[in-house]
Amino acid sequence: MEQPSQTTGWTAGNKLQIIAGPCAIEGEEIANRVADGVAEACTALDLPFIFKGSYRKANRSRLDSFTGIGDEKALAILQAIGQRMGIRTTTDIHAADEAAMAADCVDVLQIPAFLCRQTDLLVAAAKTGKVVNVKKGQFLAPEAMEHAIRKIHESGNSKAWLTERGTMLGYQDMVVDMRGFPVMRQFGPVIADITHSLQQPNQPSGVTGGKPGLIATVGKAAVAAGANGVFIETHPDPASALSDGANMLPLNRLYDLLKQLKRVHEAVQN
């Protein structure tokens, strides 16, 4: 395993970093199944990867939406997967008092897009000493993310990444501005979230829609525009997933997608 950069915590070097897993930790069996599938695809393609999964879904449209199986149980599953497979893991946190708890179990703390301006959350994440991956708010310009990075750096932690997850286009659609990747790369490594950026939020049903048929299109464009890595939510059966199934990639299509993205990345590097 490559050693992390002392300044950014980045271990991928010049390779395309993959962050992939289910939207939420639904249970031990399905989490391990997805982790093994991601590992198989990434190992075959010699791509570094981090396994992701939300231990709790705090931002839901409806009160009856799935939010999780319990914080301690879900975090324990993430920790066990990391230890079993010898890989790095990541999850999102939603409040300052969650940072230390999550940091005990995972290697990278993700800041949700809606919370990227929350100073106390960014500071608490930074003070854990873990890598902090901040998703760009759907309402912010790429240039504005410099301030999020500065909050982390000025809190004594230089290991900060950014993730582009799309910008609101009207009320119910998202668009990825490819100009944002070179802008945000000035501040640190930049990941392209190529599944959330295809969400169609604010549906009358209270269930977010999506356009998963465009995942490869957005992914290739983002990598060509300079993304250092990609973030992908994947599941063996997205239709039965308990969260965000409408925009997830079927696990059996992950290898083919990553193969395409690797080719684009290598062409850009050359």
C-alpha positions as a Markdown table, in Angstrom:
| # | Residue | x | y | z |
|---|---|---|---|---|
| 1 | Met | 0.0 | 0.0 | 0.0 |
| 2 | Glu | 1.3 | 3.4 | -0.9 |
| 3 | Gln | 2.2 | 5.7 | 2.0 |
| 4 | Pro | -0.1 | 8.7 | 2.4 |
| 5 | Ser | 1.2 | 12.2 | 1.5 |
| 6 | Gln | 2.2 | 14.1 | 4.6 |
| 7 | Thr | 0.4 | 17.2 | 3.3 |
| 8 | Thr | -2.8 | 15.8 | 1.9 |
| 9 | Gly | -3.2 | 12.2 | 3.1 |
| 10 | Trp | -3.5 | 11.1 | -0.5 |
| 11 | Thr | -2.3 | 7.5 | -1.2 |
| 12 | Ala | -3.2 | 7.1 | -4.8 |
| 13 | Gly | -0.2 | 8.9 | -6.3 |
| 14 | Asn | -0.9 | 9.4 | -10.0 |
| 15 | Lys | -3.5 | 6.6 | -10.1 |
| 16 | Leu | -7.3 | 7.2 | -10.2 |
| 17 | Gln | -8.6 | 7.0 | -6.6 |
| 18 | Ile | -11.8 | 5.1 | -6.2 |
| 19 | Ile | -14.3 | 5.7 | -3.3 |
| 20 | Ala | -17.1 | 3.2 | -3.6 |
| 21 | Gly | -19.7 | 1.3 | -1.6 |
| 22 | Pro | -23.4 | 1.3 | -0.8 |
| 23 | Cys | -25.3 | 4.5 | 0.1 |
| 24 | Ala | -25.9 | 3.3 | 3.6 |
| 25 | Ile | -24.8 | 0.4 | 5.8 |
| 26 | Glu | -27.9 | -1.8 | 5.6 |
| 27 | Gly | -26.4 | -4.8 | 7.4 |
| 28 | Glu | -23.3 | -6.9 | 7.7 |
| 29 | Glu | -24.0 | -9.3 | 4.8 |
| 30 | Ile | -24.7 | -6.7 | 2.1 |
| 31 | Ala | -21.9 | -4.4 | 3.2 |
| 32 | Asn | -19.3 | -7.2 | 3.0 |
| 33 | Arg | -20.7 | -8.3 | -0.3 |
| 34 | Val | -20.3 | -4.9 | -1.8 |
| 35 | Ala | -16.9 | -4.4 | -0.3 |
| 36 | Asp | -15.7 | -7.7 | -1.8 |
| 37 | Gly | -17.2 | -6.7 | -5.2 |
| 38 | Val | -15.5 | -3.3 | -5.1 |
| 39 | Ala | -12.2 | -4.9 | -4.1 |
| 40 | Glu | -12.4 | -7.5 | -6.9 |
| 41 | Ala | -12.9 | -4.9 | -9.6 |
| 42 | Cys | -10.3 | -2.4 | -8.3 |
| 43 | Thr | -7.7 | -5.2 | -7.7 |
| 44 | Ala | -8.1 | -6.5 | -11.2 |
| 45 | Leu | -7.6 | -3.0 | -12.6 |
| 46 | Asp | -4.8 | -2.0 | -10.1 |
| 47 | Leu | -6.8 | 0.9 | -8.8 |
| 48 | Pro | -6.6 | 2.1 | -5.2 |
| 49 | Phe | -9.9 | 2.2 | -3.4 |
| 50 | Ile | -11.6 | 3.3 | -0.2 |
| 51 | Phe | -14.8 | 1.6 | 0.9 |
| 52 | Lys | -17.7 | 4.0 | 1.8 |
| 53 | Gly | -20.9 | 3.6 | 3.6 |
| 54 | Ser | -23.1 | 6.0 | 5.6 |
| 55 | Tyr | -23.6 | 4.8 | 9.2 |
| 56 | Arg | -26.7 | 7.0 | 9.4 |
| 57 | Lys | -28.7 | 9.0 | 6.8 |
| 58 | Ala | -29.4 | 12.2 | 8.5 |
| 59 | Asn | -30.7 | 14.1 | 5.5 |
| 60 | Arg | -34.0 | 12.5 | 4.4 |
| 61 | Ser | -37.0 | 14.0 | 2.7 |
| 62 | Arg | -39.6 | 12.0 | 4.7 |
| 63 | Leu | -39.9 | 11.0 | 8.3 |
| 64 | Asp | -40.5 | 7.3 | 7.3 |
| 65 | Ser | -37.3 | 7.1 | 5.2 |
| 66 | Phe | -34.6 | 4.6 | 6.1 |
| 67 | Thr | -32.0 | 6.3 | 8.3 |
| 68 | Gly | -29.8 | 3.4 | 9.5 |
| 69 | Ile | -29.4 | 0.2 | 11.5 |
| 70 | Gly | -27.9 | 2.0 | 14.5 |
| 71 | Asp | -24.8 | 4.1 | 14.8 |
| 72 | Glu | -22.6 | 1.8 | 16.8 |
| 73 | Lys | -23.6 | -1.3 | 14.8 |
| 74 | Ala | -23.0 | 0.4 | 11.4 |
| 75 | Leu | -19.7 | 1.9 | 12.4 |
| 76 | Ala | -18.6 | -1.5 | 13.8 |
| 77 | Ile | -19.3 | -3.1 | 10.4 |
| 78 | Leu | -17.3 | -0.4 | 8.6 |
| 79 | Gln | -14.4 | -0.9 | 11.0 |
| 80 | Ala | -14.5 | -4.7 | 10.7 |
| 81 | Ile | -14.4 | -4.5 | 6.9 |
| 82 | Gly | -11.4 | -2.2 | 7.0 |
| 83 | Gln | -9.6 | -4.6 | 9.3 |
| 84 | Arg | -10.6 | -7.7 | 7.5 |
| 85 | Met | -9.5 | -6.4 | 4.1 |
| 86 | Gly | -6.7 | -4.1 | 5.1 |
| 87 | Ile | -8.3 | -1.2 | 3.3 |
| 88 | Arg | -9.2 | 2.4 | 4.2 |
| 89 | Thr | -12.9 | 3.3 | 4.8 |
| 90 | Thr | -15.0 | 6.4 | 5.0 |
| 91 | Thr | -18.3 | 7.6 | 6.2 |
| 92 | Asp | -20.1 | 11.0 | 6.5 |
| 93 | Ile | -20.6 | 12.9 | 9.8 |
| 94 | His | -23.4 | 15.3 | 10.5 |
| 95 | Ala | -22.6 | 17.1 | 13.8 |
| 96 | Ala | -19.4 | 18.1 | 15.6 |
| 97 | Asp | -20.0 | 15.6 | 18.4 |
| 98 | Glu | -20.0 | 12.7 | 15.9 |
| 99 | Ala | -16.4 | 13.4 | 14.6 |
| 100 | Ala | -14.5 | 11.6 | 17.3 |
| 101 | Met | -16.9 | 8.6 | 17.3 |
| 102 | Ala | -16.6 | 8.1 | 13.6 |
| 103 | Ala | -12.8 | 8.7 | 13.6 |
| 104 | Asp | -12.4 | 5.7 | 15.9 |
| 105 | Cys | -13.8 | 3.4 | 13.2 |
| 106 | Val | -12.9 | 4.9 | 9.7 |
| 107 | Asp | -9.9 | 6.6 | 8.0 |
| 108 | Val | -11.6 | 9.4 | 6.1 |
| 109 | Leu | -14.3 | 11.7 | 7.4 |
| 110 | Gln | -16.7 | 13.0 | 4.8 |
| 111 | Ile | -18.5 | 16.3 | 5.3 |
| 112 | Pro | -21.9 | 16.3 | 3.5 |
| 113 | Ala | -22.5 | 18.9 | 0.8 |
| 114 | Phe | -25.3 | 20.6 | 2.7 |
| 115 | Leu | -23.0 | 21.0 | 5.7 |
| 116 | Cys | -19.8 | 22.2 | 4.0 |
| 117 | Arg | -20.0 | 25.6 | 5.5 |
| 118 | Gln | -20.6 | 24.4 | 9.1 |
| 119 | Thr | -17.5 | 25.7 | 10.9 |
| 120 | Asp | -17.9 | 23.7 | 14.1 |
| 121 | Leu | -18.3 | 20.5 | 12.0 |
| 122 | Leu | -15.2 | 21.2 | 9.9 |
| 123 | Val | -13.1 | 22.1 | 12.9 |
| 124 | Ala | -14.2 | 19.0 | 14.8 |
| 125 | Ala | -13.4 | 16.7 | 11.9 |
| 126 | Ala | -10.0 | 18.4 | 11.4 |
| 127 | Lys | -9.0 | 17.9 | 15.0 |
| 128 | Thr | -9.4 | 14.2 | 14.8 |
| 129 | Gly | -6.3 | 14.1 | 12.6 |
| 130 | Lys | -8.1 | 12.0 | 9.9 |
| 131 | Val | -8.4 | 12.9 | 6.3 |
| 132 | Val | -11.4 | 15.2 | 5.8 |
| 133 | Asn | -13.2 | 15.0 | 2.5 |
| 134 | Val | -15.6 | 17.9 | 2.0 |
| 135 | Lys | -18.3 | 17.7 | -0.6 |
| 136 | Lys | -19.0 | 20.9 | -2.4 |
| 137 | Gly | -22.4 | 22.4 | -1.6 |
| 138 | Gln | -24.9 | 22.2 | -4.4 |
| 139 | Phe | -25.3 | 26.0 | -3.9 |
| 140 | Leu | -21.7 | 27.0 | -4.0 |
| 141 | Ala | -19.2 | 28.0 | -6.6 |
| 142 | Pro | -16.0 | 25.9 | -6.9 |
| 143 | Glu | -13.9 | 29.0 | -5.8 |
| 144 | Ala | -15.9 | 29.2 | -2.5 |
| 145 | Met | -14.5 | 25.8 | -1.4 |
| 146 | Glu | -11.2 | 27.4 | -0.6 |
| 147 | His | -12.7 | 28.7 | 2.6 |
| 148 | Ala | -13.8 | 25.2 | 3.7 |
| 149 | Ile | -10.2 | 23.9 | 3.0 |
| 150 | Arg | -8.8 | 26.9 | 5.0 |
| 151 | Lys | -10.9 | 26.1 | 8.0 |
| 152 | Ile | -9.5 | 22.6 | 8.1 |
| 153 | His | -5.9 | 23.7 | 7.5 |
| 154 | Glu | -6.1 | 26.5 | 10.1 |
| 155 | Ser | -7.4 | 23.9 | 12.6 |
| 156 | Gly | -4.1 | 22.1 | 12.3 |
| 157 | Asn | -4.9 | 19.4 | 9.7 |
| 158 | Ser | -3.5 | 19.6 | 6.2 |
| 159 | Lys | -5.2 | 16.4 | 5.0 |
| 160 | Ala | -8.2 | 17.8 | 3.2 |
| 161 | Trp | -9.9 | 16.8 | -0.1 |
| 162 | Leu | -12.8 | 18.1 | -2.0 |
| 163 | Thr | -15.6 | 16.3 | -3.8 |
| 164 | Glu | -17.8 | 17.7 | -6.6 |
| 165 | Arg | -21.3 | 16.3 | -6.3 |
| 166 | Gly | -23.2 | 18.6 | -8.7 |
| 167 | Thr | -24.9 | 22.0 | -8.6 |
| 168 | Met | -28.7 | 22.5 | -8.4 |
| 169 | Leu | -30.2 | 23.2 | -11.8 |
| 170 | Gly | -33.7 | 24.5 | -11.1 |
| 171 | Tyr | -35.6 | 22.7 | -8.4 |
| 172 | Gln | -35.3 | 19.0 | -9.4 |
| 173 | Asp | -32.1 | 18.4 | -11.3 |
| 174 | Met | -28.3 | 18.6 | -11.0 |
| 175 | Val | -25.5 | 19.6 | -13.3 |
| 176 | Val | -21.7 | 19.2 | -13.0 |
| 177 | Asp | -19.7 | 22.2 | -14.1 |
| 178 | Met | -16.5 | 20.7 | -15.4 |
| 179 | Arg | -14.7 | 24.0 | -15.0 |
| 180 | Gly | -14.8 | 23.4 | -11.3 |
| 181 | Phe | -12.2 | 20.6 | -11.3 |
| 182 | Pro | -9.1 | 22.7 | -12.2 |
| 183 | Val | -10.3 | 25.4 | -9.9 |
| 184 | Met | -10.7 | 23.1 | -6.9 |
| 185 | Arg | -7.4 | 21.3 | -7.6 |
| 186 | Gln | -5.7 | 24.4 | -6.5 |
| 187 | Phe | -6.8 | 23.6 | -3.0 |
| 188 | Gly | -6.1 | 19.9 | -2.9 |
| 189 | Pro | -7.1 | 16.5 | -4.4 |
| 190 | Val | -10.6 | 16.5 | -6.0 |
| 191 | Ile | -13.0 | 13.6 | -6.3 |
| 192 | Ala | -16.0 | 13.5 | -8.7 |
| 193 | Asp | -19.1 | 12.0 | -7.1 |
| 194 | Ile | -20.6 | 10.6 | -10.3 |
| 195 | Thr | -23.7 | 9.0 | -8.7 |
| 196 | His | -25.1 | 11.7 | -6.4 |
| 197 | Ser | -24.5 | 14.3 | -9.1 |
| 198 | Leu | -27.2 | 12.5 | -11.1 |
| 199 | Gln | -29.8 | 12.8 | -8.5 |
| 200 | Gln | -33.2 | 14.4 | -9.1 |
| 201 | Pro | -34.1 | 15.7 | -5.7 |
| 202 | Asn | -37.3 | 17.4 | -4.4 |
| 203 | Gln | -39.7 | 15.0 | -6.1 |
| 204 | Pro | -43.4 | 15.3 | -5.0 |
| 205 | Ser | -43.2 | 11.7 | -3.7 |
| 206 | Gly | -40.5 | 12.6 | -1.2 |
| 207 | Val | -38.2 | 10.0 | -2.8 |
| 208 | Thr | -35.2 | 11.3 | -4.8 |
| 209 | Gly | -35.0 | 10.3 | -8.4 |
| 210 | Gly | -31.9 | 9.9 | -10.6 |
| 211 | Lys | -30.4 | 9.3 | -14.0 |
| 212 | Pro | -28.0 | 6.3 | -13.5 |
| 213 | Gly | -27.8 | 5.8 | -17.3 |
| 214 | Leu | -25.5 | 8.8 | -17.4 |
| 215 | Ile | -23.0 | 7.7 | -14.7 |
| 216 | Ala | -20.4 | 6.7 | -17.3 |
| 217 | Thr | -20.8 | 9.9 | -19.3 |
| 218 | Val | -20.4 | 12.1 | -16.2 |
| 219 | Gly | -17.5 | 10.0 | -14.9 |
| 220 | Lys | -15.5 | 10.1 | -18.1 |
| 221 | Ala | -16.1 | 13.8 | -18.5 |
| 222 | Ala | -15.0 | 14.5 | -14.9 |
| 223 | Val | -11.9 | 12.4 | -15.2 |
| 224 | Ala | -11.0 | 14.1 | -18.5 |
| 225 | Ala | -11.5 | 17.5 | -16.8 |
| 226 | Gly | -9.0 | 16.7 | -14.1 |
| 227 | Ala | -10.7 | 14.8 | -11.3 |
| 228 | Asn | -8.1 | 12.9 | -9.2 |
| 229 | Gly | -10.7 | 10.2 | -8.3 |
| 230 | Val | -14.3 | 9.2 | -8.4 |
| 231 | Phe | -16.9 | 8.5 | -5.8 |
| 232 | Ile | -19.5 | 5.8 | -6.7 |
| 233 | Glu | -22.4 | 4.4 | -4.8 |
| 234 | Thr | -23.0 | 0.8 | -5.9 |
| 235 | His | -25.3 | -2.0 | -4.8 |
| 236 | Pro | -26.0 | -5.6 | -6.1 |
| 237 | Asp | -29.7 | -4.6 | -6.6 |
| 238 | Pro | -30.2 | -0.8 | -6.6 |
| 239 | Ala | -34.0 | -1.3 | -6.8 |
| 240 | Ser | -34.0 | -2.9 | -3.4 |
| 241 | Ala | -31.5 | -0.6 | -1.8 |
| 242 | Leu | -32.8 | 1.1 | 1.3 |
| 243 | Ser | -31.4 | 4.5 | 0.3 |
| 244 | Asp | -30.6 | 6.3 | -2.9 |
| 245 | Gly | -31.3 | 3.4 | -5.2 |
| 246 | Ala | -32.5 | 5.6 | -8.0 |
| 247 | Asn | -29.0 | 6.9 | -8.8 |
| 248 | Met | -26.8 | 3.9 | -7.8 |
| 249 | Leu | -24.7 | 1.7 | -10.1 |
| 250 | Pro | -25.4 | -2.0 | -10.2 |
| 251 | Leu | -22.4 | -3.7 | -8.6 |
| 252 | Asn | -22.0 | -6.1 | -11.6 |
| 253 | Arg | -21.3 | -3.1 | -13.9 |
| 254 | Leu | -18.6 | -1.6 | -11.7 |
| 255 | Tyr | -15.6 | -3.3 | -13.4 |
| 256 | Asp | -16.6 | -2.2 | -16.9 |
| 257 | Leu | -17.1 | 1.4 | -15.7 |
| 258 | Leu | -13.8 | 1.6 | -13.9 |
| 259 | Lys | -12.0 | 0.1 | -16.9 |
| 260 | Gln | -13.3 | 3.0 | -19.0 |
| 261 | Leu | -12.4 | 5.6 | -16.4 |
| 262 | Lys | -8.9 | 4.2 | -16.0 |
| 263 | Arg | -8.3 | 4.5 | -19.7 |
| 264 | Val | -9.5 | 8.1 | -19.7 |
| 265 | His | -7.3 | 8.9 | -16.7 |
| 266 | Glu | -4.2 | 7.4 | -18.2 |
| 267 | Ala | -4.8 | 9.3 | -21.4 |
| 268 | Val | -5.0 | 12.6 | -19.4 |
| 269 | Gln | -1.9 | 11.7 | -17.5 |
| 270 | Asn | 0.0 | 11.0 | -20.7 |
